[in-house]
Amino acid sequence: MEYVKLGNSDIEVSCFCLGCMSFGDPASNMHAWTLDPAASEKIIKHALDLGINFFDTANCYSAGTGEEYLGRAIKNNISRDKVVLASKVYFNEGHLSRDAIAREIDGTLKRLGTDYLDLYIIHRFDYGTPIEETMEALDKLVKAGKVRAIGASAMYGYQFYDMQLAARDNGWTQFVSMQNHYNPLYREDERELIPICKKTNVALTPYSPLAAGRCARPTWEADTLRSKTDKVAQGKYDSTEDEDKNVAARIKELAEKYDTTMTRITFAWHFAKGVTSPIIGATKEKYLDDAVGALDIRLSDTDVEFIDEPYVPHRIVGAL
């Protein structure tokens, strides 16, 4: 495993982050494919064995049980100071208001079984709360020792920049990471958000790096419970299936050229694009093993251009 500093922070993270949306009680009615505590811990332990120290969850994943399962697995398998725990806030009462942030961080810490969070991420941009109120509330968490660093997710470039300026001008904590929607089939953030992040040394930790598996297999659909029931992923990608299949076909061609998997080519593409730590949403150990093999692959500029060339503009998916 390789490790890198998370943006302008002193937090060192693995080059892969385990996304924990797939862990939690399916009775919460969020997703039908989420894993129970034992199966969740098995995946988390395997990630630790591979050297992954970065874990991402959210207060809304499976009604909070996702955080509970992650916290339990960490406690059973590794010292707290050896891992980087990230969680998110927004999809809750009050969104990013001062009171909501103060309330939700305490709930997250309790469910995770820890007294601090390494990275606290705002899950979306809140149109109903003044930017200054949100940034000051986040800064107070850092000063109180409840949070080490803050990050953002899925918004427009100007919104992210405005929030960073508000923090800078008031002497508050600034974001060190951006968890945005990004993969070879969806590159809209290359227009503004990603250049802003790169210019200010904000770490890129994209979600859906494999486009819900569409960049990892030769067929568009898979015979899995998630593929059959994930309406969110279907909404993200299926409307542009005809165009995006051309990109996936080029990933497959490069995988054959390098005698490797489409998964590894796709993650190598992310690293070539300057991504710090893509988020893997794995429910099987073999998916993690496949992913980390991408660290042995270096794509040339010509390879990246070959994947990028068929891309067509997409409607915005992620930012509200």
SVG drawing of the C-alpha trace seen along z (x, -y; Angstrom):
<svg xmlns="http://www.w3.org/2000/svg" viewBox="-37 -38 41 51">
<polyline fill="none" stroke="black" stroke-width="0.4" points="0.0,0.0 1.1,-3.6 0.2,-6.5 -0.1,-10.3 -1.0,-13.4 -4.6,-14.4 -4.4,-17.8 -3.0,-20.5 -3.5,-18.5 -1.0,-16.3 -3.3,-13.3 -1.7,-10.4 -4.1,-8.2 -3.8,-5.1 -4.2,-5.5 -7.5,-3.7 -10.4,-4.5 -13.0,-1.9 -16.5,-3.3 -18.9,-2.0 -22.3,-2.6 -22.6,1.2 -22.5,1.9 -25.6,1.6 -29.0,3.1 -31.0,3.6 -34.2,3.2 -33.3,-0.5 -34.8,-0.6 -31.8,-2.4 -30.2,0.4 -31.1,4.1 -27.5,5.3 -26.0,4.0 -23.9,6.4 -24.6,7.6 -22.1,6.9 -20.1,10.1 -19.8,9.7 -19.0,6.0 -16.2,6.7 -14.8,9.3 -14.4,6.8 -13.1,4.1 -10.5,6.5 -9.4,7.5 -9.0,3.8 -6.8,3.4 -4.7,6.4 -4.1,4.8 -2.9,1.6 -6.0,-0.5 -6.3,-2.9 -8.9,-5.3 -12.6,-4.6 -15.6,-6.7 -19.1,-6.5 -22.1,-8.9 -24.7,-9.6 -27.4,-8.6 -26.0,-5.3 -28.6,-2.6 -30.1,-4.9 -26.8,-5.2 -26.1,-1.4 -23.4,-1.8 -21.4,-3.9 -22.1,-1.5 -20.8,1.5 -17.7,-0.4 -17.0,-1.5 -17.4,2.0 -15.1,3.5 -12.4,1.0 -12.5,1.5 -12.2,5.3 -9.3,5.2 -7.0,2.2 -6.0,-0.7 -8.1,-3.8 -5.0,-6.0 -3.9,-3.7 -7.0,-4.6 -8.5,-7.6 -12.2,-7.7 -14.4,-10.0 -18.1,-10.6 -20.6,-13.1 -23.4,-15.4 -26.2,-17.0 -29.0,-14.4 -30.5,-15.1 -32.9,-17.6 -31.5,-21.1 -28.9,-20.1 -25.8,-22.2 -27.2,-24.6 -25.2,-25.4 -27.6,-23.3 -27.7,-20.4 -23.9,-20.1 -23.5,-20.3 -26.1,-17.6 -25.1,-15.3 -21.4,-15.1 -22.3,-13.9 -24.5,-11.2 -21.8,-10.1 -19.1,-9.9 -21.4,-7.9 -22.2,-5.4 -18.6,-5.0 -17.5,-4.6 -14.8,-7.3 -14.3,-10.7 -13.0,-12.3 -13.4,-12.1 -10.4,-12.5 -12.4,-14.0 -15.9,-15.5 -17.4,-16.0 -20.4,-18.1 -22.4,-15.7 -23.9,-18.4 -24.1,-22.2 -26.9,-23.7 -28.8,-26.4 -30.8,-27.2 -28.0,-28.0 -25.6,-30.9 -22.1,-29.7 -20.6,-31.6 -22.9,-29.8 -21.8,-26.4 -18.1,-27.2 -18.0,-28.7 -19.9,-25.6 -17.3,-23.3 -14.4,-25.4 -15.8,-25.1 -15.7,-21.3 -12.0,-21.4 -11.2,-23.8 -13.1,-21.6 -11.1,-18.5 -14.0,-16.6 -12.8,-16.8 -9.2,-16.9 -10.0,-18.2 -13.0,-19.0 -13.9,-18.1 -16.7,-18.7 -18.6,-16.6 -20.6,-16.9 -21.1,-20.6 -20.4,-23.2 -17.0,-24.7 -18.1,-28.2 -19.9,-27.0 -16.8,-25.2 -14.7,-28.2 -17.1,-30.6 -17.0,-28.4 -13.2,-28.2 -13.1,-32.0 -15.5,-32.5 -13.3,-30.3 -10.1,-32.0 -11.4,-35.5 -12.7,-34.7 -9.7,-32.7 -11.7,-29.5 -10.7,-25.9 -10.7,-25.3 -11.6,-22.1 -8.7,-19.7 -10.6,-17.2 -13.3,-16.9 -15.4,-13.8 -17.0,-14.3 -18.6,-12.2 -15.8,-11.2 -14.9,-8.4 -14.2,-7.8 -17.9,-7.8 -18.6,-11.1 -16.0,-13.9 -18.1,-17.0 -16.1,-18.3 -13.0,-18.6 -14.5,-21.9 -14.2,-23.8 -14.3,-21.9 -11.3,-19.7 -9.0,-22.5 -10.0,-24.6 -9.1,-21.7 -5.7,-21.1 -4.8,-24.7 -5.4,-24.9 -4.0,-21.4 -7.3,-20.0 -7.2,-16.1 -9.5,-14.4 -11.3,-11.4 -14.0,-10.6 -17.0,-8.4 -18.3,-5.9 -14.8,-5.7 -15.9,-2.6 -19.3,-4.0 -21.1,-1.4 -19.1,1.4 -19.6,0.2 -15.9,-0.5 -15.0,2.8 -16.7,5.4 -17.2,6.0 -21.0,6.0 -23.1,3.0 -25.2,4.9 -24.3,7.5 -26.3,10.4 -26.0,9.1 -28.6,7.8 -27.1,4.4 -27.1,4.1 -30.7,5.2 -31.9,2.9 -29.6,-0.2 -32.0,-2.8 -29.5,-5.6 -26.8,-4.0 -29.3,-3.3 -30.3,-7.0 -26.7,-8.1 -25.6,-6.0 -28.2,-4.2 -29.6,-7.3 -26.2,-7.6 -25.5,-3.9 -25.0,-4.0 -22.3,-6.7 -20.6,-5.5 -20.2,-1.9 -17.6,-3.4 -15.5,-4.5 -15.9,-1.2 -14.8,0.6 -11.6,-1.3 -10.9,-0.5 -11.4,3.2 -9.0,2.8 -6.3,1.4 -6.9,4.1 -6.2,6.7 -3.2,4.8 -1.6,4.8 -3.0,8.3 -4.8,7.0 -8.4,6.2 -10.6,3.3 -10.8,2.4 -7.1,1.9 -7.0,-0.2 -9.8,-2.4 -8.1,-3.0 -4.8,-3.6 -6.7,-6.2 -7.7,-8.0 -4.2,-8.1 -3.0,-9.5 -5.6,-12.2 -4.3,-13.3 -6.8,-11.5 -5.5,-11.1 -7.6,-8.2 -10.6,-6.9 -13.4,-5.3 -14.0,-1.6 -17.5,-0.3 -16.6,3.4 -18.8,6.2 -16.3,9.0 -12.7,9.4 -11.7,10.1 -12.8,6.7 -10.3,5.1 -7.5,7.4 -8.3,6.4 -8.4,2.7 -5.1,2.4 -3.3,4.1 -3.7,0.8 -0.8,-0.6 1.5,1.6 0.2,0.0 1.2,-3.4 -0.8,-4.6 0.9,-6.8 -0.6,-10.1 -1.5,-8.3 -3.4,-5.7 -5.4,-8.3 -6.2,-10.2 -7.3,-6.9 -9.8,-6.4 -11.0,-10.0 -11.4,-10.5 -15.0,-9.1 -16.4,-11.0 -19.5,-13.2 -20.9,-15.9 -23.3,-14.7 -26.0,-16.3 -24.8,-17.2 -25.2,-14.3 -24.2,-14.7 -24.3,-18.5 -27.9,-19.5"/>
</svg>
